[in-house]
Amino acid sequence: MRRWKLNAISAALTLGYVMIPHAMAQEEAKQSDEEAVEVIQVKGIQYSDQQARLMEREKSQFSSVVSTDDLGNFVDQNVAESLRRLPGVSLQRSEGEGKFVNVRGLGPQFVAVNMNGAEMAGAGEDRKVGLDGIAGDSLGAIEVFKTLTPDMNLNSIGGAVNVKSISAYDRGGNSLKLKVQDSYNDLREKHSPKFTLDGTHLFADETIGIGFVASMEDRYTAVNEQRHHSTNTYRTIRQWDPNAIDEETGDLGVQVGDAILAPYQVETRQEVADRERDTVGLNLEFRPNDDNYFYVKGNYVRFTDEDVAYREYYRFDKADKDNEIMFVDAATKEFVVTDAELQHQYFIQESEQKVKTFSIGGEHVFNDVWTLEYDYSKSRSREDSVDDRRVQFREQNIILYGQATQDEVFYEALSPEEVIAQYPTVDLAGFGSYDGDAANPDNWEFDNMFLEDSIRRDEIETFKADLTYTVDSDWLYYIKAGFAISERMNELDKNRWSFVPTTDGCTDTYAADSAELAECYNAIKISQDEVIAPVADGGLGYSTGIPKNSNFQYPFVDKKTLEYLTGLIGPTKYAVTGYSGDDDVVSFESSANDYKLTEDVNEVYVMAEFELHEDVTLITGVRYVDTEFSSNGNLALSNDEFAVGEGEGAELDVFVPMPQATITYSEYFPSAHLRWEADDDLLVRASIWTSYTRPTFKQNRAYAQFKNDIELCMPSTEEGVEPECYTDNENLGASAIDLQDFVLGPNNTLDLGNPNLVPMTATNFDASISWYESEDLFIEAAIFYKDIDDFIVDVQGYPARLDELPVTLPVGQVTEFIIAEDTELQNINTTINGDSAWVYGMELSYNQFFDWGGFVQSNLTVQDSEADLDSSIRDDSVPLPDQADVMGNLTVGWENDDWSFRLIGNYRSKVLEEIGSCPAEEHQSEGLSSWEACKSWTDKYHDEIKTLDFKAKWNVIDGMSIYFDAINITEHDDIRYYKGNALTGGKVLSQREEYGRTYQVGVNYKFY
């Protein structure tokens, strides 16, 4: 792997070692008398602020800290929500609750998350650890490190978050506290209770300390969402005039007017979640004397989530022929299509995630000069999702209206009468396939259901040891060395059973295969009229309704109907596994998404701290990291539309295991950290340090998936004649044997993992000045610069030949049709290492408490970035993905001994999340239009975030307080959009999430 640039190493070594002789020549006697420190007894918000500032000042690294208040409690729901109040930290939410954090504008994949210094496991493919599963009350403090020394895990370009468990020694004595809370979300209209009990105790002349916490919470939320379905963006359409004459052929019917880019599909969703979060933590410490310390720390989180998802799915793309585009207005970007489809999906997911983090270790001092520290930690996350179930209904051959803007996609189903009234120029007689009527619930056809089980596992084991030698010298404080060995395993095992009900009854073939299967199919295929019809017509007696506080246009069936239909399948689903009849699809996703990967890391380091001058110290050293990564995966193709033939038919779902991919890389990471206590109230820091960020598991693992609605082509036998291509069997009429002569067409979409990715690496420059003017005033300014190589970026829709991809695909093993190795696809979504990128910025913090009780807590981060990719992907520079230009927090409030009030504002500017392909001209394929050749219009942004919260607390009696929180007062919605172009009319929506307001009221009681 590429070695570090010489200037980075030289800078660190020069700062660390060239100045040492100068320091030795100026040895001075250190003063042993310490000035007395005035102790001021404060409580409430000012207390927690002072605690945090003290912890930050004592750190060797530049950091930001969230501390508890005087009752030992955080004010936020979970760790992520507490962290967003820190300088340079912003929040990413999931279904209304804070989940991930960005540091200095860099996304959660740039941020390492540790518990008590040990890396935490997560149950996903993105490496980022969701902090929503950790109750804030279960912790002693939360630290965000923005510079990293060689004795730390350097897998973090943005920063590292460390959550510390409750410690009797840190708290300084015995304590016992109870928190009772109720939360209410106005979209869900349901109360969410929470109980937390935590405490600390010192025994045996304070040689044994115990810290513990037990927390239980039920949280009920609802999120309204509108999104573009799947990975598609937008497609070009033009209006069809059935009465115009084609000048070349003389036939009736031709495209007229200007083209627009319109959505393929749009979903309106409501996610209704019932969550339970149970946390148990125990911290046992033994300090028999000043020279020996032992600990055992454990944390257990059980997080359950029953998610009911309603999805109203508008399929504009079912109108896939020119003569199905009724109306297009190039000025307003409105369009009307026929032969479209409307689907209702009712989806219940029930998951349970358990995260266990355990560590055991100690610290020992020998002969007053040697210090040995060691720690064995294990973090394990497992998420089980069992008996997930979904039913789907649809109405076809309908007319759909659509229009897309940045904030919303407007749509509705139109009747023929409404088309005549609203679009008098449209000649309905020239269009077919508009006999559907979505307004009539009896027309909705029950056409699909699936059941799904999945298990996600992530396990990390780490052993590390550090040995420090304290030097009796005025210029060298200590030399420290150590090592760490880590093993990680991450895997997904998913099984899905998909069924397409019919009215044909079971065949002898089914019955011969399995009696249970025959019984199952007989039950399902009774008759769609009999299963779905109202009681008056001999059916089940289902009821329908529009979920409350939603944005749906049509009613859904009730849960009773869903459970009845899926219950017919449930008992026999295991008998169905592997079955391949034309009415039963054992989904390719049962195997296509399965994977297992391992990651072994070995690390060693050496560092030292020097005194360069009175009150000037330097920490410098180097860390060596060696990594071996391996993964397996599959080549898969889902055939959603291409069911050919009748009766026996031909299944085109393709699944081919890929060879195991392995990559090994190693690197040296030097650093130097300067600290100058310029005055009693002034601290100056400067650092040059190096770090890295590995690709996510999804980016790095080997897999290749062709998306739904594949295109197959019959090669042309005449030179210069375009081949005939098909996306379904409507006009093909081919048998399974006939398909063996077809080839994969160029317009298919391929999602591709890249096992050859290497970590992005960064040289980081930081400088800060902190002014601790008094207990009432704190001001800090910091600047930073990050020079990043091999930055990792997701790229959407770039063209490439299959034999030029970063991974070799086993296309020769596909026998159902032909996938030529030199096939050039026009729409590949994958991840690459870019060339280089840089980020620079400034952080400002200002906290002040006034004599009259008022206070201000504020911070502002301003930064900029630029990234370069290979010209075959992108010809121009782009911002670094997930980097925000501006982030800020402002809290204004007032408190006295009995009351406190706070108004908290949070802002984060837009961020670029995905990059569209726009290669240089020499890399563009011939015959593409300008918007197809350059897809920079598909750059996807997460729009700016503005939130406002209010918090109030009343100290009723000594040790007891009542509080009230109003969260998201301004009802901010999260919006993601594509940059767009002239054909879209500017920015157009990708996803919108609406969370509503949340109100909380609670009681804190401190027993002692």
N, C-alpha and C positions, 0 to 999 in steps of 0.2 A: 504494500500500500504506500501511497505517496507520503514522504516524510515531511515534517513540519518545515515551514519556510525559515531560512537561516536567521532572518531579522528577529523573529519572535524569540528564538532561543538566545540569541545574542543579547537582546534587550534584557531578558530576565537574568542571565548570568552576569552581565555587566553591572546591573543594579545590585545584584546580590553579593558579588565577590570582589569587584574592583574597589568598592568602597570600604571593605573590611580593614585593609591596612590603615586607611585614613582614620577609622574609628579607633583602632588600637593605639594610634599615636596620640589620641586625645582622651585617654582614659581618665575618668574623673571618679572621685568617691561618690557613691550614691547615698543620698540622704535616707537614714533609717527611720527618722521620726515622721509619723504620719499626722497630718492635720486632723483635728477633731471634726467630725461631720455632724452638722446640726440635723436632728431628726424632727421632721414636721409630720404630725398626725393628720392625714387627710383621708377622705373616703370618696366613694362614688367614682365618677368618670375621671376626675383628676387623678385619683389613686391609680387606676388601671393605666392611664397615660404615663404617669411617672414610672410605674413598674416596667412598662414596655421600653421607655427611653433608657432606663438603667440597664436592662438586659441587652439592648442594642449596643450600648457603649462598651460593655464588657467583652463583646464578641471580638475575636480576631478578624472575622470577616465583616464586610459591609452588609448589614441586614436590616430588615424591618420586622417588628414583633407585635403580635396581638396578645395582650395579657388579660387576665380576668379582672372583674371589678372587686370591690371590697368584700362582697359576699362569695367570691370565688366562682362567679358565673359569667358566661358570655351572653351577649344580648341577641345573637343571631341563631337561626335554626340549626345550621351546621357549619362545618369548617370553611367550606367554600364561601358562604355568605359573610362570614367574619373577615376573611382575607381581603375582600374587595374594598375594604376601607383603608388599605395600606397604599403607600406611594407606589405607582407603577404596576398595580395589580388590578385586573378587571375580571369579570365573572362571565362564565358561559352557563346558561340554564338549560334544563331539560324538564319539560312539562311543568314549568312554573317554578321549579326549585333549583337553587344554585347547585352546580355539579362539578364543573372544571374551572380552573383559573388560568389566566394569561399573566405573564410577568414581563414587564417592560415592553408590552405590546406584542410579545411573542406567544404563540398558542400553547395549549397544554401539552402538546407533544414535545415542546422544548423545556418542560418543567418536570424535574424529578420530585416524587412524593415519598417521604420517609416517615416512619413512626419510630420515635426514640432512636433516630439515626439509621434505621434499617429500612431498605427499600420495600415498599408495599406492593402486594400483588393486586391485580385487577382482573375482571372476568371479561375482557374484550380483546379486540384485535388492534386497538389503537395505542397501546402502551399507557395512554393517559389514565390516571387513576381517578375515579369518581369520588369526590369528597362528600357527596350527599349522604353516604351511608355512615358517616361519623358524626355523632351528635356533639355539638360544641361543648356541652356541659361535661363531657367525659374527659376533658383535657386540662392540663395545667397551663399550657401556653402554645402558641403557634408561631413558628419562625419562618421567615422567607429570606434565604441567603441569596444575595445578588453578586457576591464574589465568592469563589471557592478556592480553598487552600489545598495543597497536595494530599493531605490526609483525609479528604472527602471524596465521595463518589462524584466524578466529573462528568457524568452522563447528563449534562444539563447546560445548554447554552443560555437559556433565559434566566434560570435561577432554580433553587431547590427549596421545597417546602418540607419542614420538619414539624410534625405534631408530637407534642410531649405529653405523656400520661401524667396523671396526678401523682405527686410525690410528697410524702410526709416531710422530708427534709427540705424540699423547695418551699412548701407551705409554712414550714417552721413550727409545727405543733399539731395539736389535736383539733379536729373540726368535724362537724356533721351538718349537712345541709340538705334541704328538700326543695324541689321545684315542681310546681303543678301549673300546667298551662292548657289553655284552650285556644285553638286557631280556627278561623272561619274564612273560607274562600267564596267570594260572591258569585263566581261562575258555577261552583259545585253546590253551594248552598247547603253545606254540611259541616258539622263541628269536628275538630281534630284534637283529641286530648293527648297530653304528654306528661309523664312523671319521671323525675330524676332524683336519685339519692346518691350523694357522694360524700366521702369523708377521708380523713387521715388520722393516724394514731401512732404515737411513739411509745415503745415499750422498753423495759430492761435498761433503765438509765439512758434512754435515747440511743441504744445500740441497734434496735430493730424498729423499722418504720414500715407502715402499711398505708397504701393509698388505694381506694376502691371507688367504683362507680357502677351504678345500675340505672339504666334508662330505658323507658318504654314509651313508644309514640305510635299513634295511629294518625296518618295524614291522608286527607281526602282532597283530591285536586281534580280540576277539569281544565283542558286546554283546547281551544278552537284553533283549527289549522287549515290553511289552504296551501297546496303545493302542486308543483308539476310532478306528475307520477314518474317513477322509475328514474333512469338516467338520461332520458331524452331531454332535449331543450326545445327548440322550435323548428318548424319546417316551412318551406315556401309554398304558397298557394296562390292561384289566380282564378278569377271568376270564369265560369263556363256559360257560354251563350248557346243554347241548343238551336237557335234560329239563324245564327250567323253561318256563312258558307266559308269553308276552308279553301283559300285561293289555290293551294297546290293540288288538293285532291278533289275539290268540288263537293265534298261531303258536308252535310249539315253538322254543326257543332264545332266550336272553336273556343280557345281561351281568349279572353278580352281583358283590357285594362292592365294596370300595374300590379305587380306581385307584392305580397306582404309575407312576413314571417309570423306564423300563428302557432299556438301551443299544440302539441300532439295530444296530450291528455291533461286533465286537471282534476285534482281531488279536493273535496271539502271533507275535513275530518273533525271529529271530536274524540279526544282521548280522555277517558274517565278512569282515574287511577285510585285504588285503595291500597295504601302502603302501610306496612308495619315495620318499625325500626326498633330492634332490641339491642342494647349495648351493655356489655359487662366488661369491666376492666379491673385488673388487680396488679398492683405494683408492690412487691415485697423486697425490702432493702435491709441489709445487715452491715453495720459499721462497728465491728468490735473495738477498733481503735483508730487512731488517725492514719495508720499506714495500710489498712486493709478495708476493702469495700466489696460487697457481693450484692447481686440483684437478680431477681426473676421478674420479668414483666410480661403480662399477657393481656391481649385485647380481643374480644369476640364481638362480632357484629352480625346479626341476623336481619336481613332486609328482604321482606316479601313485597311483591307488587302484583296485584290483580288489575290488569289493564283491560278495559272494555273500549274497543275502538270501533267507532261508526265511520264508514267511508262512503261518500257519495261521489261516484267516479264517472266523469264525463269524458267519453272517448271520441274526441273529434277525429282521431286518426283512422277510425273505422271507415270514414269517407276517404278511401285511398285512391280514388280514380278522379281524373279531371272532371268528368261529367257529374260528379257529386258535390261540387263546390257551387252552391247556388248564388252566393252574393259575396263580394269583397269590396270594401271601401278603403282605398289606399291612403286616404287622408286621415280617417279616424281609426284605421286598423280593425274595423269591425268585419265580421265574416259570418256567413250562414252556410252550414253543410247539411246534407241529407245522408241517409243510410248510416247514421251515426248510432251510438249506443250509450245507454245510461246503466250503470251498475250500482247496486247497494251491497256493501260487504259489512258483515257484522262479525267482529273478531274479538275473541276473549283469550288473553294470554295470562297465565298464572305462573309466576316465577318465584324462586326462593334463592337468595344469594347469601352465602356464609363466608365471612372473611375472618380468618384466625391469624393473628400476629403474635409471635412468641419470641422472647429473647432472654438469654441467660448469660451472665458475664461478671466481670469484676475488675477491680483496679487495686494494685499493690505497689507499695513504695519500699525499696530496699536500700539500706545504707544512706538514706536521705538524698540519694542522687539518681537512682534508677526507678522508673515508673513503668510498670507493665499493665496494659489494658487489653482486654480480650472480650469478644462477644460472638456468640453463636445465635443467629436469628433465623426464623422460618416464617414465611408469610404464605398463606394458602387461601385462594379464593375459588369458590365453586358456585356456579349458578345453574340450578336445575329448573327447566321450564317443561312441565309435564301436562299433557292433555290440552295443549293449546288447540283451539277449534274456531273454525270460520265457516259461515255459510254465505253464499253469494246469489243474488237475484239480479236479473237484468231485463231491460226492455230494448228491443232492437228496432231498426228501421225508423228512427225518429229524426226530427229536424232539430239541430242545435245552433244556437246563436252564441258568439263569443267575442270578447274584446279584452286585450291584456294591457295593463299599466304597471308601473313600478310597484304599487301597493296592493293590487288586486287583479284577479281575472274575473270579468263579468260573464255570466253564462246563463242560459235558460233553454228549456225545451219549448219549441213552438209548434202550434197546430197549423195545418195547411191554411186555415182561415186567417190566422194571425200573420202568416207570411204574405198572403194576398193583401191584407190591410196595410201592413207596414212596409212591404217592398213591392209596389205595384209593377215595377219593371221586370220582375221575375216571372217567367212563364212556367208555372208548375207542371204543365203538361209535358214539358221537355225533360222532367226528372222523374225517376222512379224511386221505390224504396223509401216511402215516407208514410206508411200505413200504421206505424207504431203510435201508441198513446200512453205516455208515462204518467199522465194524470189519473189513469184508471188503474187502481192497485191490482185488479184481477188480471191485468196484462203482464205483470211482472213474473218472469219465469225463474224458477229455482233451477240453477244450472251448474252449481259447483259447490263442493265443500272440501275442506281438508282438515286433517288432524296433524299435530306436530309435537314432537318431543325433542329437546335438545339439552346437552350438558356442555358447559364451558368450564374449563379448569385453568388455573394459573398458579404455579408454585415457584417460590424462590427460596433457596437455602443459601446462607452466607456465613462464612467464618472469617473473622478478621482479628488481627492482633497488632498492637502498637507498642513499641519500646522507646522510652524517652530517657535520655541522659542529661541531667541538669549540670551545667558546667559552672564551676566556681570562677567566674571571670566577669569583668566589668563590660566586656564587649560581646561575649557569646553567652546567651541565656541557656539554650538547650539544643540538642540534636535529637531528632525523632525519626524513626523508620518503622515500616510496617508492611503488612501484606493483607490481601483479601482474596478469598476464593468464593466464587458464586456459581450456582447451577440453577437454571430456570427451565421450566417446561410449560408450554401453553398449548391447549388443544381444544377443538370443537368437535362434538359428535352430534349430528342432527339427523332426525328421521322424520320424513313427511309422507303422509298418505293422502293422495288427492283423488277425489271421486267426482264423476260427471253423471248425475242421475239421468235415467231415460225412462220411457214408458213401455219399453219392449219386454220387460220381464227377464228372468234369468234363462240362459241357454243351457243346453245339456253340457256344453263344454265347461261352463262355470261350475255346474253342479259336480261334474266329474273331478274337478280340481280340488274342491273343498266344499263339504256340506255346509260348513259355517258360512262360507262365502256365498253360497247359493241362498241360504236363509237371509243373509244380510241384504243381498240384492233384491230378493223378493220383497223384503220389507221396504226398501227405499223406492223400488220401482212400482209400488202399488198403483200409483197414478199421481202425476203432479197436481191434477185437479183435486184429488182426494186428500193429499197431504197439505196443500197450501190453501185450498178454498175455505171460505167461512163456514161456520156450523150449519147455516141455513142450506148450504149446498152439499152437505155431507162431509165437510172437512173437519179439521182439528179444533176449530174455534179460536184461531189466533187473533190477536189484536195488533193494531199498528199505532204508531205515534211518532211525532218528531221529538227527539231528545231535547230537554229543556236547555235554554240559554245557548242553543246551537244556531248554525247558519244554514241548515239543510232546507231544501225545497220540497222534499217528498218524505212521507212517513216510512219508518222502518218496522219490520216485524218485531215482536217482543222476544224476550229471552226464553220464554217457554217454548216457542217454536224452534229457536236455535238448539236448545238442549234436546228437544225431541229428535230433531233430524240427526245431530251428531251422535246422540245416544244409540241410534241404530247401527252406526259404524263402530263405535268405540270397542265393544266386546270382541270384534273380529278383526281389528286392524292388524294384529300381528300375523294372522293367517294370510292377510293380503300381501304382506311384504314379498317383493319379488315378482308379483303377478303382473302380467303385461297385456291384459285384454284391452280392447279398444275403448271400453266404457270405464276402465279403471286405470288410473295413471299413478304408479308408484313414482313420485316426483324425483327427477334427477337431483333435486336439492338434498335428498336424503343422503347422497354420497358426494355430490359435487362440491358442497361447502365444507366437508369434513377435512380436518388437517391436524397435524401434530408437529410441533417444532421444539427444538432445544437450543439453549444458548448457554455456553460455558465461558466464564470470564475469570482470568487470573490477573491480579494487580499487585505491584510493589511500588513503594515510594520512599523517598528520603527528604527531609526538610530540616531547617534550622531557623532559630530566631536570634538576631543580632541587635545590639545597641550601636547605632551609628553615631549618635550624639545624645546629649542629655535630652530625654523625653522623645527621642526618635528611634524607633525600632523597625526592623525589617524581617519579615518571614519569607524565606525563599526555598525552593526545592523543585523536585520533578517527580511525576508519577508515570509509571509504565503500565499500559493496559493491553492485554492480549485476549482476543475474542474469537470463539468458534461458533458459528451459527449454521443450523441445518433445518430443513423443512421439507415436507411433502405436500402434494396438492394434486389437482385433477384438471384435465381438459374436459369441459362440459359444454353441452349445447342443449338449451331448453326449446322444445318444439311446442309452442303454445297454439299455433294456428295451422301448422302444416300436417294435419292428419289426412292422409290420402287413402283412397280406396274405400270400399264398403265391406261390412261384415268383419272379416279378419283384419283388414287394414294393415298399416305399416307404422310402427312407432319410430319417430326420429329423435327422441331424446338420446343424446350421446354422452357417454361417460368413459374416459380413458385415464387411468392413473399416470401421473408424470413421474419421472425419475427423481429420487431425492436430490435436493440441491444443497450444497455446502459451500460456505465461504469462511475464510479465516483472515483476520486483519489485526494489526498491532500498531501501537503509537506511543510516543513520549509526549508528556504534557508538562512543560515547565511553567513556573509562575514566580512572581515576586510581589509582596504586599508590604507597603510602607505605611507606618502609623506615626503621627506626630502629635503629641499632647502639647499644642502650642501655648495653652493657658489652662487654668483650672476649668474654664467653661468653654474651651475651644478645642475641637478635635479635627485633625486633617488626616485623610486617608488617600492613598494612591496605589493602584494595582495594575500589573500586567499579568494576565493569567490565560491559560488555554483550556479548552473544554471541547466536548463533542455532544452530538445528539444522534442516536441510532434511528434508523427508519422504523416505522410501526410494523407490527406483525403482518398486517394486511398488505402493506406496501412491499414487504420483503419476502413474503412466502411465495412459493411457486404455485400459481394457479392461472387458468385461462378459462373465461366463460363468455360464450357468445350469448347475447341478450335475446329476449323473445322476438317473435316475428322475423325469423330468418328469411333470407332471400336465396333461392337456388336458381341456377341458370342452366339452360341447355346450350352448350357451346355451338356457335354458328359455324356452318360448314362452308360459308361463302366469305371470301375476304372483303373486309370493309363493311360487313353487315353486323349490326349490333345483335348480341345473343338475346334470346327470349328469356326473361327472368320472372320468377313468381314468388310471392310472399305467402301464398296459401294454395290450396288445391281447388279453389272455386272453378277455375277455368282449365285446370291442368288435366284432370282425369287420368292420372298416372297410377300405376301399381307400384308396389314396393320394389319389384325388379327394375322397373323403368327408372327409378330414382338413382340407381347405381351409375347411370351415365351423366347425371347432373353434377355441376360443380358449385361450390360455395361462391356466391356473388360478392362483388366489391363493396356493396352498401351495407354490409352487416356491421354491427357494433360489437367490439371485443373489449372486455375488461381483463386486464393482464397484471399479474404480480411480477415483481422484478427481484429475483433472488441474488442478483449481482450488485445490488445497491451497497454502498459503503456509507458509514456515518458522515454527516456533515461536521466539520471541525471549525473552530473559531479561535482567533486571537482577540482577547478582550482587554480593553483599556478602561479603567474606572478611576475617578477622582471625586472626592466629596469633602465638604467642610460642614461641620455640625457645631452649632452654637447653643450651649446649654446655659442660657443667660440666667435663669432662675428656675425654681420649681413651677413657675407660672408661664414661662416663655421658652419655646424651642423653635429654632429655625435651622433648616438644613438645605443645602444645594449640592447636587451631584451631576456629573456629566459622565457619559459612557460612549464607547465606540466598540463595535463588534465587526471584525473582518472574517467573513465566513467563506469557506471553500466547500465544494461538493454539496452545496445546499440541496435539499430534497424537496421536490415539488410534484404535486399531482397535475398531470396534463390531460386535458379533455380533447378528444376528436382530432388526433393528428394522423396523417396517412403514412403507411409503411408496408413493406412487403413482409410476409410471415417469416421468411428466411433471414431477415435483417433485424428481428426482434432480439431483445436482450436475453430471452430464454428460448430454448429449442422446444417446439411443440410436437408431440407425437401424432402428427396428422396422418401419417401412413397407416396408423392403426384404426382409422375411421373407415368403415366398410359400407356404411349405409348410402354414402354418396362420396364425391371426390372433393378433397381439400388439397389443392395444389400448393406445394411449398413456396412457389413464387407468387402466390395470390397477393395482390395489393389491396388492402382494406383502407377505406377512407375515414374510418371513425374508430380509432383505438384510444382507449382510456387506460393510462398506466402511470407509473411513477418513475422519475429519472433523477439522477444527480445533475444539478445545474453546474455552471462553471464557478461563479463566485457571487457573493452578495455582501453588502455592508449595511449596518444599522448604527446610527448615532442619535444621541438624544440627551435630554436634561430632565432631572427630577428636582422639584421644589417642594418643600414641606414647611408649613407654618402652623404651630399650635400655640394658643395663648389662652390663659385663664385669668379673668379679671376679678378685682376685689369685690365687685358688686354681684358676682355669681355668674356672669356671662362667660362664654368661651367660644373659641373658634378652633376647629381642627380641619386642616385642609392640605391637599397635595395636588400637584400638577405634573404630568409627564408629557413632554413634547419630543417627538422623534421623527426620523425619516429613514427610508431604506431604499435600496436599489438592488436588483438581482438580474444576472445575465444567464441565459440558457444557450444551448447550442443552436446555431442558425437553422438547423433542420427542424427545430421545434418552435422557436420564437425568434423573430428577427430584431425585435426591439427589447429594451430593458423594461422590467416590471417591478412593482413593489414586492418585498419579501412577503410570501403568503402568511396570513394570520398576524400581520404587524399593524398596529393601530398608530396613527400619527399623533393623536391627542387622547389622554386619559386624565380624568380629574375626579376628586372627591372633595366635597365641601360639607362640613357639619357646623351648624350654628345652634347654640343652646344656652340654657341657664340652669343652674342647680344651687341648692343650699343643702342644709343637713337633712331636710325632709323631702324635697321635691327635685326632680330633674326633667328637663324637656329638651328634645333634640329634633332638628329637621336635617335630614341627611340626603344630599344629592350626589348622584353618581353619573359620570359621562364617559363614553368611549366612542371615538370616531369610527367610521366604517373601516372594514378590513377586507382584503382580497383573500378569498378562500380557495378558489380553483382557477387555473389558468387555461385559456383556450389556445389551441395551436394556431400559429400564424408564421409559417416558415418563410425563409427567404425565397425569392422567385426561383432560384435554381433547384429548390427542393419541392416545389409545388407540382402536383400532377396536372397533366394537360386535360383540357375539357371541363375544368371546374369554373363555376362562376366566382366572382370576387368574394362573396360572403361565404362560399364553401371553402375556397382556398385559404382565406384568412379568417379564422374563427375567434379572433380576439373579442368579438362581440359576445362570446359565451363566457368571458371572464365573470366569475360569480363573486359577488360581494355580500358580506353581512353588514347591513346598514348600521348607522350610528345608534347608540343606546343612551337613553336619558331616563333615569329613574329617580323617584323622590319618595323617601320613607319618613315616617314620624314615630318617635319613641318617647314615652313618658314613664316616670317611675315615682312612686310615693313610698317613703320609708315610714311605715305605720308605727312600728315600735322598734326598739333596738334589736337588730337581727332579722327583721321581717319587712319585706317590701312587696308592693303590688305594682305591676307594670302593664302598659298598653302599647301595642305596636300597630301601625298602619303601614302596610308594605305595598309598593307600587301604586302610590296615590294617583299618579297621572295615567295609570292604565297603559303603560308602554307596551307596544307590540314588537316582537322581533321580526324583522323583514330581511330576507335574502333575495337578491335580484341579479339578473344578467345585465351586463353593461349595455347590450343592445346596439342597434345601428339604425340607419334610415329605414330599413324594411320593417323594423319593429316599432319605429316611432320613438326610439330612445330606450331607457331602462324598462325592463319587463320582469315581472315577478317570477321567482323561483320557489319561495316558501314564505309563509306568514304564520306567526304563532301569536295567539292572544291568550293572556294569562289571567287578566282581571286583577282585582284588589284582594289582599289578604289582611285579616285583622287578628291580633293575638292579645290575649289577656292572661296574666299569670301571677303566681305568688311565689316568692323566694323566702324560705325561712331557715335561719341559721340557728341550730340548737345550741352549739357552743363552738 
